[in-house]
Amino acid sequence: MVKVAIITGSSRGIGREIAKTLARKGITVVANYNKSEEAAKELKQELEEEGIKIDIIKADVSKREDAKKLVEFTLNKYGKVDILINNAGISEYKLFTDETDEDWNKIINTNLYSAFAMSQEVIPNMVHNKSGCIINMSSAWGVVGGSLEVIYSVSKAGLDGLTKALAKELGPSNIRVNSIAPGMIYTKMNEKFSKEELKEIEEEIPLGKIGKPSDIAKCIEWLLEDEYTTGQVISINGGWIIT
Ligand code: NAP
């Protein structure tokens, strides 16, 4: 049976690479975007040129009604959700004392509440099917904390808590829940760093390079094949952060 995957925030960066990887493996992909409609259309076209069809659905997953709409679309069209990848995320780079309530709500809702809402929407179907795989895109900063990225770090640590607790609750229903915690990956999210800053970071990484979205997509492929890993936070960071 062909598996069905929803990938939030897959118009760009890591999510886009995951969408391409899963679609090329024959998985039915429902890709989600919020603001980057053109990028999502390009992704759809790129895959269509390879003879692969995907759906691209606009939804702001920080909002319950949009999360619901995204899952309802998938269930109405395909009848099930086997894989949920909670990848949508935003970052900030600010002194903690400059952060506002608005920053808090925006980052927590986009990075953490979205995973709560999306998971709640798909879980009844996964429980019914006694099968499912949920992957939350966390961050190294969720594990060790990042200076000037305090709210972001909180949101990712929260995601890891969600992963661990939900894995225990859903294990008996044969649903696995894991986090992936990337270190530094080349995407638009890191455009805030200058070339010099990126070079300095590279020098701190034992493997001597910043990661690529495909490094994360490879781990997702493995997690989807696996049948015995749940409740884990899997760090992929070139050895930059070793706990
Ligand atoms: P990116 O290139 O900035 O892409 C972010 C994606 O999230 C975009 O597709 C964006 O879609 C989507 N998104 C943002 N807000 C959304 C919302 N409210 N609803 C739906 N989609 C939304 O970032 P990235 O580097 O690929 O990051 C992907 C994930 O990896 C994030 O959770 C991030 O925290 C995590 N991560 C990244 C790194 C890194 O070094 N790059 C490191 C650790 C963790 P639209 O543009 O269509 O709005």
Boltz pocket constraint, residues with backbone or C-beta under 6 A from the ligand:
constraints:
  - pocket:
      binder: B
      contacts: [[A, 8], [A, 9], [A, 10], [A, 11], [A, 12], [A, 13], [A, 14], [A, 15], [A, 32], [A, 33], [A, 34], [A, 35], [A, 36], [A, 37], [A, 59], [A, 60], [A, 61], [A, 62], [A, 86], [A, 87], [A, 88], [A, 89], [A, 90], [A, 91], [A, 110], [A, 137], [A, 138], [A, 139], [A, 140], [A, 181], [A, 182], [A, 183], [A, 184], [A, 185], [A, 186], [A, 187], [A, 188], [A, 189], [A, 190]]
      max_distance: 6.0
